[in-house]
Amino acid sequence: MTAYVTEFSVRDRARDLSRVEAFIELNSFERPTLVLDTDVVTDNFHALQAGLGHARIHYAVKANPAPEIIDTLVALGSHFDAASRGEIELCLSRGAPASHISFGNTVKRASDIAFAHRAGVTLFAADSDEELAKIAAHAPGAQVYIRLIVEASEADWPLSRKFGCDRAMALELLDRAVDLGLEPVGFSFHVGSQTRRASMWAPTLDEVAGTWEAARAAGHDLHLLNIGGGFPAFYGEVIEAPTPYAASVISMVRDRFGDVEVMAEPGRGMVANAGAIAAEVMLVSRKSDSDLHRWVYLDIGKFSGLAETIDEAIRYQCATDRDHEATGPCVLAGPSCDSADVLYEKTPVQLPVGLTAGDRVVIRNCGAYTSSYASVGFNGFPPLDVVVL
């Protein structure tokens, strides 16, 4: 086991480093390592809750399932959105009450529905007739919410095709749930991950409100609106602070839906800025003497934690010990033998001209969707190590 230096002052350096970056600066790492600060998670929870008011936070466990993060949020009274049996088991094992867990994946194995029901989970998502039938068979009498497809997303990482159903089908599914002995309680949707401004929610909320009113007109006494995630993190473009952002979203919800029960599922907005990755430059090269851009290869890539660089959707910010030097554009790539393992090429990254193999690169705001996306051993490169402060 690697021994780490942990005696350090949080704010005693010229660059006013965060606790995470101060820890990275004082330690060496044998392979790419995600360092997390649960104090930041606590701050984020309080900031989001202050804006969300009476809305209930269900942390999206998939964003980062580190047990220490779950422990922190259980102690704060958070609820949890689980996408699998494994995530339910994790939350239960860390002391979360089953009543605080929703099974939010609309594609569930029948045996996992049965497990969740036996464990005491009572709230399930669905977006199809067959999924409702599975829930009715294995979690009889459960509460269900129907996930809607929403088309009006301005998010950096849209989530509008794989999950959800349209208005007509949603109304049919509410009827079907009643016929199956389930309790349909409302709708869910996802505005899209990394929705940078609260104002971007307005068209989606208008769309969902129309379906909500149609359902009530059809006789369904809905009372729960699951607004999903979308709460952003800083990746270089300006975002609103979490409290006013969440307050603006809730204000728009209240204007359209009145005093309904609201649950939110922040993931990225809860944990992204709680972590940074310590990486290393493996090679700096050019493809020809006339190549306009250097290629900088890191020891971490798409298959070992940086999957969200697909289509350059999430643009992580990098810091090096050479940031005082002149910079130039480069293509940033991972280490594997897969040609898809290129992080940023369409929009090159500005990195120090003197960067060379062995230099450290700190990738900031990587607490979300990195360790949970890391593959196991592709090309022999190990998944992320995780250190929690």
C-alpha positions as CSV (number, residue, x, y, z in Angstrom):
1,M,0.0,0.0,0.0
2,T,1.3,3.4,-0.9
3,A,2.1,5.7,2.1
4,Y,1.0,9.3,1.6
5,V,2.0,12.5,3.3
6,T,-1.1,13.8,5.0
7,E,0.3,16.6,7.2
8,F,-0.3,19.7,5.2
9,S,-1.9,23.1,5.6
10,V,-4.9,23.6,3.3
11,R,-4.3,27.2,2.4
12,D,-0.6,27.9,3.0
13,R,0.8,27.9,-0.5
14,A,1.3,30.7,-3.0
15,R,-1.3,29.3,-5.4
16,D,-3.9,28.9,-2.6
17,L,-4.4,25.2,-3.4
18,S,-7.5,23.3,-2.4
19,R,-7.0,20.4,0.1
20,V,-7.0,17.9,-2.8
21,E,-4.4,19.7,-4.9
22,A,-2.2,20.4,-1.8
23,F,-2.3,16.6,-1.1
24,I,-1.4,15.8,-4.7
25,E,1.5,18.3,-4.7
26,L,3.0,16.7,-1.6
27,N,2.7,13.1,-2.7
28,S,3.8,10.8,-5.5
29,F,1.6,8.3,-7.2
30,E,2.4,5.1,-9.0
31,R,-0.6,5.3,-11.3
32,P,-3.5,7.8,-12.1
33,T,-5.2,8.6,-8.8
34,L,-8.4,10.4,-8.0
35,V,-8.2,12.3,-4.7
36,L,-11.5,13.2,-3.1
37,D,-12.4,15.7,-0.3
38,T,-15.7,14.8,1.5
39,D,-15.8,18.2,3.1
40,V,-16.5,19.6,-0.3
41,V,-19.3,17.1,-0.7
42,T,-20.8,18.4,2.6
43,D,-20.5,22.0,1.4
44,N,-22.2,21.1,-1.9
45,F,-25.0,19.3,-0.2
46,H,-25.8,22.3,2.0
47,A,-25.5,24.7,-0.9
48,L,-27.9,22.7,-3.1
49,Q,-30.3,22.1,-0.2
50,A,-30.4,25.8,0.5
51,G,-31.6,26.4,-3.0
52,L,-33.9,23.4,-3.4
53,G,-35.7,24.2,-0.1
54,H,-38.3,21.5,0.7
55,A,-37.3,19.4,-2.4
56,R,-35.7,16.1,-1.4
57,I,-32.2,15.4,-2.6
58,H,-31.6,11.8,-3.9
59,Y,-27.9,11.7,-4.6
60,A,-27.2,9.9,-7.9
61,V,-24.9,7.2,-6.7
62,K,-23.6,6.4,-10.1
63,A,-21.7,9.7,-10.2
64,N,-19.3,8.5,-7.5
65,P,-20.0,5.4,-5.3
66,A,-17.1,5.9,-3.0
67,P,-18.2,4.5,0.4
68,E,-16.9,7.6,2.1
69,I,-19.1,9.8,0.0
70,I,-22.1,7.7,0.8
71,D,-21.2,7.8,4.5
72,T,-21.0,11.6,4.4
73,L,-24.4,11.9,2.7
74,V,-26.1,9.4,4.9
75,A,-24.9,11.5,7.9
76,L,-26.4,14.6,6.3
77,G,-29.8,12.9,5.8
78,S,-29.6,12.6,2.0
79,H,-31.7,10.2,0.0
80,F,-30.2,8.2,-2.8
81,D,-31.0,7.4,-6.5
82,A,-29.8,3.9,-7.2
83,A,-29.4,2.5,-10.7
84,S,-28.6,-1.1,-9.8
85,R,-28.8,-3.8,-7.0
86,G,-25.2,-3.1,-6.3
87,E,-25.8,0.6,-5.6
88,I,-28.8,-0.3,-3.4
89,E,-26.6,-2.8,-1.4
90,L,-23.9,-0.2,-1.1
91,C,-26.3,2.4,0.4
92,L,-27.9,0.0,2.7
93,S,-24.5,-1.3,3.9
94,R,-23.5,2.3,4.8
95,G,-26.6,2.9,6.9
96,A,-29.1,4.5,4.4
97,P,-32.7,3.5,5.3
98,A,-34.4,1.6,2.5
99,S,-37.1,4.3,2.5
100,H,-34.4,6.8,1.5
101,I,-33.6,4.9,-1.7
102,S,-35.3,5.0,-5.1
103,F,-34.6,2.5,-7.9
104,G,-34.3,5.0,-10.7
105,N,-33.1,2.9,-13.6
106,T,-35.9,2.1,-16.1
107,V,-34.2,-1.1,-17.2
108,K,-34.1,-3.5,-14.2
109,R,-33.6,-7.2,-13.8
110,A,-36.6,-8.8,-12.4
111,S,-34.6,-10.5,-9.6
112,D,-33.1,-7.1,-8.7
113,I,-36.6,-5.6,-8.4
114,A,-37.6,-8.4,-6.1
115,F,-34.4,-7.9,-4.0
116,A,-35.1,-4.1,-3.7
117,H,-38.7,-4.8,-2.7
118,R,-37.6,-7.3,0.0
119,A,-35.1,-4.8,1.3
120,G,-37.8,-2.2,1.7
121,V,-37.4,0.0,-1.3
122,T,-40.9,1.3,-2.4
123,L,-40.3,3.8,-5.2
124,F,-39.4,2.6,-8.7
125,A,-39.0,4.2,-12.2
126,A,-40.5,2.9,-15.4
127,D,-40.9,4.0,-19.0
128,S,-42.5,0.9,-20.6
129,D,-45.3,-1.6,-20.2
130,E,-43.0,-4.5,-19.7
131,E,-41.1,-2.7,-16.9
132,L,-44.4,-2.0,-15.1
133,A,-45.3,-5.7,-15.4
134,K,-42.0,-6.7,-13.9
135,I,-42.5,-4.3,-11.0
136,A,-46.0,-5.4,-10.4
137,A,-44.9,-9.1,-10.3
138,H,-41.9,-8.6,-8.1
139,A,-42.8,-5.5,-6.0
140,P,-46.6,-5.6,-5.8
141,G,-48.2,-2.4,-4.7
142,A,-45.1,-0.3,-5.2
143,Q,-45.1,3.4,-6.0
144,V,-43.9,4.1,-9.6
145,Y,-43.1,7.3,-11.5
146,I,-43.0,7.4,-15.3
147,R,-39.9,8.8,-17.0
148,L,-40.6,11.2,-19.8
149,I,-38.5,11.8,-22.9
150,V,-37.7,15.5,-23.2
151,E,-36.5,17.0,-26.4
152,A,-35.7,20.6,-25.3
153,S,-32.3,20.0,-23.8
154,E,-29.4,22.5,-24.0
155,A,-27.1,20.3,-21.8
156,D,-23.5,19.6,-22.7
157,W,-24.3,15.9,-22.1
158,P,-27.9,15.3,-23.4
159,L,-29.8,12.3,-22.1
160,S,-32.9,12.3,-24.2
161,R,-33.1,9.1,-26.3
162,K,-32.2,6.0,-24.3
163,F,-34.7,6.5,-21.5
164,G,-38.2,7.8,-21.2
165,C,-41.4,7.8,-23.2
166,D,-43.6,10.4,-25.0
167,R,-46.7,12.0,-23.6
168,A,-49.2,9.6,-25.2
169,M,-47.4,6.5,-23.9
170,A,-46.9,8.1,-20.5
171,L,-50.6,8.6,-20.0
172,E,-51.2,5.0,-21.1
173,L,-48.6,3.7,-18.6
174,L,-50.3,5.6,-15.8
175,D,-53.5,3.7,-16.6
176,R,-51.6,0.4,-17.0
177,A,-49.9,0.9,-13.5
178,V,-53.3,1.3,-11.9
179,D,-54.6,-1.9,-13.7
180,L,-51.5,-3.7,-12.3
181,G,-52.2,-2.7,-8.7
182,L,-49.3,-0.3,-8.6
183,E,-49.5,3.3,-7.3
184,P,-48.5,5.8,-10.0
185,V,-47.3,8.9,-8.1
186,G,-45.8,11.2,-10.8
187,F,-43.3,11.8,-13.5
188,S,-39.5,12.0,-13.8
189,F,-37.3,13.6,-16.5
190,H,-33.7,14.5,-17.0
191,V,-32.9,17.9,-18.5
192,G,-29.4,16.6,-19.4
193,S,-26.2,16.4,-17.5
194,Q,-24.2,19.6,-17.2
195,T,-27.0,22.1,-17.9
196,R,-24.9,25.2,-17.3
197,R,-27.6,27.8,-16.7
198,A,-30.9,27.5,-14.8
199,S,-32.7,29.3,-17.6
200,M,-32.0,26.3,-19.8
201,W,-34.6,24.3,-17.8
202,A,-37.5,26.5,-18.9
203,P,-38.4,24.8,-22.2
204,T,-38.1,21.3,-20.6
205,L,-40.3,22.3,-17.7
206,D,-42.9,23.7,-20.1
207,E,-42.9,20.4,-22.0
208,V,-43.3,18.3,-18.8
209,A,-45.9,20.6,-17.4
210,G,-48.1,19.9,-20.5
211,T,-47.9,16.2,-19.8
212,W,-48.6,16.7,-16.1
213,E,-51.7,18.6,-16.8
214,A,-52.9,16.0,-19.3
215,A,-52.4,13.3,-16.7
216,R,-54.4,15.2,-14.1
217,A,-57.1,15.9,-16.6
218,A,-57.3,12.2,-17.2
219,G,-58.0,11.6,-13.5
220,H,-54.5,10.8,-12.2
221,D,-53.9,12.4,-8.8
222,L,-50.1,12.9,-9.3
223,H,-48.1,14.4,-6.5
224,L,-44.4,13.7,-7.2
225,L,-42.2,15.4,-9.7
226,N,-38.6,14.0,-10.0
227,I,-36.6,16.7,-11.7
228,G,-33.5,14.5,-12.1
229,G,-30.0,15.9,-12.3
230,G,-28.4,18.5,-14.5
231,F,-26.8,20.6,-11.8
232,P,-23.5,21.7,-13.3
233,A,-19.9,21.7,-12.3
234,F,-17.1,24.1,-13.5
235,Y,-15.1,22.9,-16.4
236,G,-13.9,26.2,-17.7
237,E,-17.2,27.8,-18.8
238,V,-19.1,30.1,-16.4
239,I,-21.8,28.4,-14.4
240,E,-24.1,29.8,-11.7
241,A,-23.4,29.1,-8.1
242,P,-25.3,26.0,-6.7
243,T,-27.7,27.8,-4.3
244,P,-29.1,30.5,-6.7
245,Y,-29.1,27.9,-9.5
246,A,-31.2,25.4,-7.5
247,A,-33.4,28.2,-6.2
248,S,-34.1,29.4,-9.8
249,V,-35.0,25.9,-10.9
250,I,-37.3,25.4,-8.0
251,S,-39.0,28.7,-8.6
252,M,-39.7,27.7,-12.2
253,V,-41.0,24.3,-11.0
254,R,-43.4,26.0,-8.5
255,D,-44.6,28.4,-11.2
256,R,-45.6,25.5,-13.4
257,F,-46.6,22.7,-10.9
258,G,-47.6,24.5,-7.7
259,D,-46.9,22.9,-4.3
260,V,-46.0,19.4,-5.5
261,E,-43.6,17.0,-3.9
262,V,-40.2,17.5,-5.6
263,M,-37.2,15.2,-5.6
264,A,-33.9,16.0,-7.3
265,E,-31.0,13.7,-8.2
266,P,-27.8,15.7,-8.3
267,G,-24.7,13.7,-9.1
268,R,-22.1,15.9,-10.9
269,G,-23.1,19.0,-9.0
270,M,-22.6,17.1,-5.7
271,V,-19.2,15.6,-6.3
272,A,-17.4,16.9,-9.3
273,N,-15.5,19.7,-7.6
274,A,-14.7,17.4,-4.7
275,G,-12.0,15.5,-6.6
276,A,-8.9,15.9,-8.8
277,I,-6.9,13.4,-10.7
278,A,-3.1,13.1,-10.4
279,A,-1.9,12.0,-13.9
280,E,1.5,11.9,-15.6
281,V,2.7,12.8,-19.1
282,M,3.9,9.6,-20.8
283,L,5.0,11.2,-24.1
284,V,5.1,14.5,-26.0
285,S,5.6,14.1,-29.8
286,R,4.7,15.4,-33.3
287,K,3.6,13.3,-36.3
288,S,5.7,15.2,-38.7
289,D,8.1,18.1,-38.9
290,S,5.2,20.2,-40.2
291,D,2.7,19.1,-37.6
292,L,0.9,22.2,-36.2
293,H,0.2,20.6,-32.8
294,R,2.1,18.5,-30.3
295,W,0.5,15.3,-29.1
296,V,0.6,14.9,-25.3
297,Y,-0.1,11.4,-24.1
298,L,-1.2,11.0,-20.5
299,D,-1.3,7.8,-18.4
300,I,-5.1,8.1,-18.2
301,G,-7.6,8.1,-21.0
302,K,-11.1,7.3,-22.1
303,F,-11.0,3.8,-20.8
304,S,-9.5,4.5,-17.4
305,G,-11.7,7.3,-16.1
306,L,-12.1,10.0,-18.7
307,A,-15.1,8.6,-20.6
308,E,-16.9,11.9,-20.6
309,T,-14.4,13.3,-23.0
310,I,-16.3,11.5,-25.7
311,D,-17.1,14.0,-28.4
312,E,-15.2,16.5,-26.2
313,A,-18.5,17.0,-24.3
314,I,-16.8,17.6,-20.9
315,R,-13.6,19.7,-21.1
316,Y,-11.6,19.1,-18.0
317,Q,-9.2,21.8,-16.8
318,C,-5.6,20.8,-16.4
319,A,-2.8,22.3,-14.2
320,T,0.9,21.5,-14.3
321,D,4.0,22.7,-12.4
322,R,5.0,24.5,-15.6
323,D,2.0,26.8,-15.8
324,H,4.3,29.8,-15.5
325,E,5.8,28.9,-18.9
326,A,4.6,29.9,-22.3
327,T,1.9,27.6,-23.7
328,G,0.9,26.2,-27.0
329,P,-1.9,24.1,-28.5
330,C,-1.7,20.3,-28.3
331,V,-3.8,17.2,-28.9
332,L,-4.4,15.4,-25.6
333,A,-4.6,11.6,-25.7
334,G,-4.7,8.6,-23.5
335,P,-2.2,5.8,-23.3
336,S,-4.0,2.8,-24.8
337,C,-3.7,1.2,-28.2
338,D,-7.3,2.2,-29.2
339,S,-7.4,5.0,-31.7
340,A,-10.6,6.3,-30.1
341,D,-8.5,7.1,-27.0
342,V,-8.0,10.7,-27.9
343,L,-9.4,13.2,-25.4
344,Y,-9.2,16.6,-27.1
345,E,-8.3,17.1,-30.8
346,K,-11.1,19.1,-32.4
347,T,-10.4,21.9,-29.9
348,P,-6.7,21.6,-28.9
349,V,-5.7,22.2,-25.3
350,Q,-3.3,24.9,-24.3
351,L,-0.4,23.3,-22.3
352,P,3.1,24.5,-21.5
353,V,5.6,24.3,-24.3
354,G,8.2,22.8,-22.1
355,L,6.0,19.9,-21.0
356,T,7.8,16.5,-21.2
357,A,7.5,12.9,-20.2
358,G,7.3,12.4,-16.4
359,D,5.7,15.8,-15.7
360,R,2.6,15.7,-13.5
361,V,-0.7,16.9,-14.8
362,V,-3.6,17.6,-12.3
363,I,-7.0,17.2,-13.9
364,R,-9.4,19.3,-11.9
365,N,-13.1,18.8,-10.9
366,C,-13.0,15.0,-11.7
367,G,-15.0,13.8,-8.7
368,A,-17.9,12.8,-10.9
369,Y,-18.1,10.0,-13.5
370,T,-14.4,9.1,-13.5
371,S,-13.8,6.3,-11.0
372,S,-17.3,4.9,-11.8
373,Y,-16.5,4.8,-15.5
374,A,-13.0,3.4,-15.2
375,S,-12.6,0.0,-17.0
376,V,-10.8,-2.8,-15.4
377,G,-7.4,-3.4,-17.0
378,F,-8.0,-2.4,-20.7
379,N,-4.6,-2.8,-22.4
380,G,-3.2,-3.6,-19.0
381,F,-3.6,-0.1,-17.8
382,P,-5.2,-0.2,-14.3
383,P,-8.4,1.7,-13.4
384,L,-8.1,4.8,-11.1
385,D,-6.8,4.5,-7.7
386,V,-9.0,6.5,-5.2
387,V,-7.7,8.3,-2.1
388,V,-10.3,10.0,0.2
389,L,-9.1,12.8,2.5
